[in-house]
Amino acid sequence: MPDALKILHLEDNRHDAELVDATLAADGIVAEIVRVDNGPAFATALGAAPFDVILADYNLPAFDGRSAQVMAAEMRPDTPFIFLSGSIGEDLAIDRVKAGATDYVLKDRMARLPSAVRRALAEAEVRAERQRAEGDVRRLNAELERRVVERTMELAESQRRLQAILDYSPAAISLKDTAGRYLLANREFEGLAGARAEAIPGKRDPDLFAQRLAMTYLANDAQVLEQKRGLEFEETYLRAGAPHIYHSIKFPLLDAGGRPSAICAISIDVTERKKMDDALKIARLEAERANRAKSAFLSNMSHDLRTPLNAILGFAQLLDLDDLPADRKESVAQILRGGTHLLSLINEVLDIARIEAGHMSLSMEPVPAIEITALAAELVGPLAAQRDITIVVDEPAGHDLVVLADRQRLSQVLINLLSNGVKYNREGGTVTIGFTATEGGRVRVSVTDTGAGIAEGKLQLLFQPFERLGADQTSIEGTGLGLALSRGLAEAMGGSIGVESVVNHGSTFWIELAQADPLGTQPPEPPNGAAAEAHRDARGVVLYVEDNRSNVRLMERVMERRPGVRLLHASDGGEGLAMAASERPDLILLDLHLPDMSGEALLLRLSADSALRRIPVAVLSADASPLQSRRMKSSGAVAYLTKPLDIHQVMALLDEQLAGKSRAGDRA
């Protein structure tokens, strides 16, 4: 059942009102009718609730339909208003319709009322729908206008930000078309072009810059257009009359077809950075030159100091091997002691210089700490025995401590610490070696003596070169370089060294190194007994290439102890090469410093000759650097002996290389 219509009926005649009710009901219109007969009641009803239709008589005793229409238009403008009157003329009715009435029905034609009501309701629905649509359109228009305003503001803000980025960027930014005409430029570019930004668009590089510079810019642009990708250039611009170097990034803007439509350039002033780079390059070259000079100095110093010592210690060793009277034996011992001390001083000075120059070559490997310390203690044992000092190795139970170090250099540090522990100890004292695993995966080896100790104020002086804390005024031998060198070696191996001391109780020196995996350790190779064994019956021909006459004379004296060996001498590389080819010696002893070529060059020429490459070559050089030794051995040398020569090592070398010749009875 349809909902009842709510109708406001302005009527003062009861019979007409009943006729309206009956007419609507007869046509099937269910209605709830509120009926009023005066103006105040009509106004009250309009204000109380909405109605679907308003029916109004035109003539009432105290009110009229015209006033009712005006009131309804103000209070309920969307409610259909139908005049239902018996006295309204057609002209007046049309006038009321023009004024906003929906329809008019004469009372004597009451049958038209239902259709008029339905038509009025339909028109009201259409009107309401149209109003809703118009409202929607108005809302959409308002929303669209709001969005347009917001988007316009956003675009304006975006444009402002973009312009701010361009203007406040430290880089010079510009945009050109493919013909080279500027489209835009930022403030920084104004400074390069010497023109205001608004005056730059439309101009080309020749209009703004010197001809030579403009041609360079255009050539760079052409590369970008040709390759269709971003490229980097170093370009020069003039600012305040001075040249500035700019790092320019230029890239094309491509259209939908992939064709360049414009070129963007971003250029940054790198003048100061270039100056710094150039200064750093010069400084690096100077440092490299200084390092080369220092390396040459070290090599020359090593050679110049070791060469005369080779004669001093070499001949002294030969004399020591002879059966001399006791007084002369003592004199030779003094020569050997002084020469050895001088050699130790030279070695330590050169090692410190290498560390400072960064030329210290290390071979890092896992090294058993207890084993290498025990070997060092064994070497220092004779010195300790002279002063009745006991060396105690306090091995930790159940621990196989392994450190990452250069085996030779670690042994050098330990021997120095143990020697100091003996030399500066009291007669009959004790030197104790301890081992501790510390935090951070490190191992500390400590050497504790029972000497006089060191005052706290002097501890900081200990590791300075040539500082002996007054011991130079005593009979204790030393150079004051051992601890300085030991600290340098420890730090070069990634470790540290330190001291703790109590006056009248003794001192503890320690070295701390990174702990290594015990599984990676390899025991040191045992000495080759066959090589160390003396072969006084060794036979063969030895060619000695050496320009120093005292060194040659020393070798001649050495050969006197191997009667089966014949010594040939060549004073330079050319002569040595010729004699090697003609004499085919069994062994070549080669000095590295020759007047006509380096010993290394001669070694390479011997190795390159198919007829001579089988001859073993041993290098005898005053250059004691491990790097040089490894390089010569990698070039083919069978041994590398440093001057001053250890005569026992020389004879062992002869015995090892010529042993097969004596057994075979001939030379290959």
Order of alpha helices (4+ residues) and beta strands (2+ residues): beta-alpha-beta-alpha-beta-alpha-beta-alpha-beta-alpha-beta-beta-alpha-alpha-alpha-beta-beta-beta-alpha-alpha-beta-alpha-beta-beta-alpha-beta-beta-alpha-beta-beta-alpha-beta-alpha-beta-alpha-beta-alpha-beta-alpha-beta-alpha
